[in-house]
Amino acid sequence: MTVLNSIVAKQLMAFKIEVDKLIEKKDLKKDEAVFNVLREYIKQSKNILFEGNGYGEAWEKEAKKRGLSNNKSTPEALKVKTSKKALALYEELGVMNAIEVEARYEIEMEEYIMRIQIEGRVLGDLARNHIVPTAVKYQNILIENVKGLKEIYGERFKKVGKAQLDLIEEISIHIESINNMVTKMTNNRKKANEIVEIEAKANAYCNKIKPMLEDIRYHCDKLELLVDDELWPLTKYRELLFTT
């Protein structure tokens, strides 16, 4: 809101100056001067006008073609606030000076790092201490079932028990992936915590740790679809739809 209000304030000030100049130079009425300035603004702003979905891939491609910025991560977006152009705007309007902007920038970056750090720890705990043990428990049930089928069907087991064996293998793949990724995420987090410079630290959390959260969640979501409802320790997504 600080950024948006500052931009609007700056533009309104420039707008008034241009309108007053037209009124003074060309002896126009106020409404005429306003419309003339607005007409020029519409032409100048053509580069950022888009009639389609502003959140879709089409606009992303079009914006790149028009040479517009596209900051996809929080560290990239926060960095813009400390640019020379932004600092000049804040100082001109008396909103903040350079020291105040830099201070807020560091606080917001630290908050971003802390959020990713907490999210990583919570996800690691849920995955290792709840989801994986439950998946292993269900897997053991399936293994006992397979042993029973093998005793009953003998040579025919390869055909009868294939579905159970495939399920056991699929669960094993997701368990292994989760354990490996949680370990890797924890190690990356430790390395990132050793970084002193705030921008480099935030980028490390953004580019090396945050993507792993999505990967871990992917395998957890897959296990949710495979493990028996009665064993699953958390509320499943489909159950949330009917929870009041």
N, C-alpha and C positions, 0 to 999 in steps of 0.2 A: 504493500500500500504506500509506503514511503516513496518507492521508486515511481510508481504510477502517478501519484499526486504531484510529485516534483515535475514530472514530464508534462502533465496537464497544466500546471501552474506556469511553467516556462512557455508553453505554446499559447496560452491565453494572453500572456504579457506581450508576446510577439504579435499576436493577432490584433490586439488593441493598437499597438504602435502602427501597424500597416494600415488599419482602418482610419486612424487619425490622420495619417499622411495623405491618404486618398481624399479625405474630406477637405483637407487644407489645400492641396495642390490642384485638384480638379473641381473643387466646389460641388461635390456630390452630397446627396442626402445620406444620412446615416445608413439606412437600409440598403441603398445602392452600393455604398462602399463595402458593407458587410458581405453582400452577395458576390461582389467582384473579387474580394479576398478569398472567400470560400471556394469560388470557381477555380482559382489558381491552386488552392490547397488540394482540391480533388485531383487535379492534373498531377501535382507533385507526389501525391500519395498513391498513385496508380500502381507503383511497384509492390506495395504491400497489400493491395486489395485482391481478394480471392473469393469466388462465389461458392466453391465446393466445400468439402469436409476439411476444416482446418487442422484436424487431428490425423488425417489419413496420409497414406504414402504418396498420393498424387500431389498434395500440397508440399510435402517434404522435397520432392523432386523439383517442383516448380519454384520453390523458394531458393533452392540451390542454384537453379538456372538464372534466377534474378539477382543472385549475389547477396542474398540475405543470410544473416547468421542463424545458426541452429545449434544451440547449446543443449545437448541431450542429457548431461549429468549435472548433479547439484554443484560439484566443485567448479565446473566450467561456468555455470550460470552465476555463482557467487563471485567468481573472479571478475566478471564484467563490471560489478559494482565498484571495483577499485581502479577501473580504467581512467585515463586522463580526462576523457570526455565526461564520464560520470562525476568525477571529482569536481570538474569545472562547473557542472550544473549545480551540484549541491552547494558549492561555495558561493556561486553567483546568487542563489536564492536564499542563502543564509540558513540552510537546513542543517548542514554538518560541515565541519572542516575535514581535512585529510586525515588527521589523527583519529577523529571520531569514526570515520568511515573504515579505516584500517582496523580499529579496535572491534567494531561490529563484525567485520569480515572474519577476524580470527575467532570470535565467539561462535559465529554461525558455522564455521568450518569444524570447530571442536565439537559442537553439538551434533553435526552430521556424522563425524567419526564415532562419537559415543553411541549414537543410535544404531549404526551398523555393527559396532562392537557388541552391544547388548543383544541385538537380533541374532548375531552369530552364536553367542554363548547359549542363548535360549534354545535355538534350533539344534545346536549340538547336543544339548542336554536331552531334549525331547527325542531326538533320533537315537542316541546311544542308550539312554536309560528307559525308554518307553517303547518306541516303535521297533527297534531291532530285537530286543528280548521277546516281544510279542510275536514277531515274525518267526523267530527261532522256535518258540513254543508251538506255533501252528505247524511249522515245518516238521517238528518231531512227531506230531500227531499224524501227519501225512506219511511219514516214514514208517510208523507202526502199522498204518493202514496198508502200505505197500508190502510190508513183511507178511501180513495176513493174506493178502491177495496171492502172493507168491506161493505160500503154503497150500492154498486152495487150488489154484489153477496150474501150478507147475509150469510146463513148457508153454502153455497158452498165456502165461503172465505178460510176455513181451507185448502182446496185442491188447490185453485187457488193462494192464497197468500203465500204459504209455502216458495217458493224460495226467495221472498222479506224478509220474516221474518228471514230466515236462514242467508241472507246477512247482515241484520241489526245486528244480534247476532254476526256474525263473525267479523264485524267491531268493535263492542263493546269490544270484547275480545282483539283485537290488540290495541285499544285505551287505555284500562285499563292496559295492559302489558307495554306499552310505558310510561305511566304516573308513574307507580310504579317503573319501572327500572330507569327512569331518576332521580327520587327522591332518590332511593337507591344509584345510581352512584354518585350523588352530595354529599350525606352524607359520602360515602366511600372516596371521594376525600378530603373532609374536614378533616377526620380522618388521611388520609395519609399525608396531609400538616402539621400536627402537629408533625410528625416524624422528628427527627433531623438528625439521622444517614443516610447518603446518600444511602448506599446499601439497608438498610431496607425500605427506602422510595421508591426507584426504584422498589423493589420487590413487594411492596404493590400496586403500580400503574400497574405493569405488571400482577400480579396474581388476584387482586381483582377488578380493574377498567377496564383494557383493555378488558377482556372477556365480560363485560357488554356492551361495544360498539357494539360488534358483535350481541348480543341479541337484543339491541334496533334497530339496522339496520335491523335485520331479520323482525321484526314486521312492520317497515316502508316500507320495500320492499313488504311485503304482502299487505299493504294498497294501495301501488302504483298500484297493479294489480286489486284492487277492486274499487277504486274511479274513477269517471268519468274523462276522459282526460281533458275536458274543465275546470274542477274545480282544478285539480292538479297544485300546485304552482311552481313545478320544472320540468325541462326537464326529461322525462322518459327514461329509459335505451334504449329501442328500438328506441326512437327518436334520440338518440345520434348517432346511426349507420348511419343516413341519414342527419346529420347536417354537413354542409360544412363551 
